[in-house]
């Protein structure tokens, strides 16, 4: 779960995206961004620049995270996620 933050927050977010994209993390884990106003410009850049203009990522990569506007929404996603022992290997 990522709240708005600085460069270290972005670094950790990019690290987890890379691990999911390269399948170093093989289980589907929720990656949640809280704060639409903060994250939306970056996510727009992902789609328009990285995906559409430069083809540096795939459409699938844009599905590795979920954007919500409150901690309550994030909690609901976490509660609905499979428990660790329910993940398929």
VENHUCOR-V599069 format. One record per pair of residues at least 12 apart in sequence whose ideal C-beta (glycine too) atoms are under 7 Angstrom apart, sorted by the first residue. I is the first residue (numbers start at 0). J is the second residue. Records with the same first field share a line. If there is no record, write none. Layout:
I=J / J
This chain:
0=31 / 33 / 73
1=31 / 32 / 33
2=33 / 34
3=34 / 37
15=30
16=63
19=63
20=60 / 63
25=88
26=86
29=65 / 76 / 77 / 80
30=63 / 64
31=64 / 65 / 67 / 73 / 76
32=64 / 66
33=67 / 69 / 70 / 73
34=68
35=66 / 68
38=66
42=66
45=61
46=61
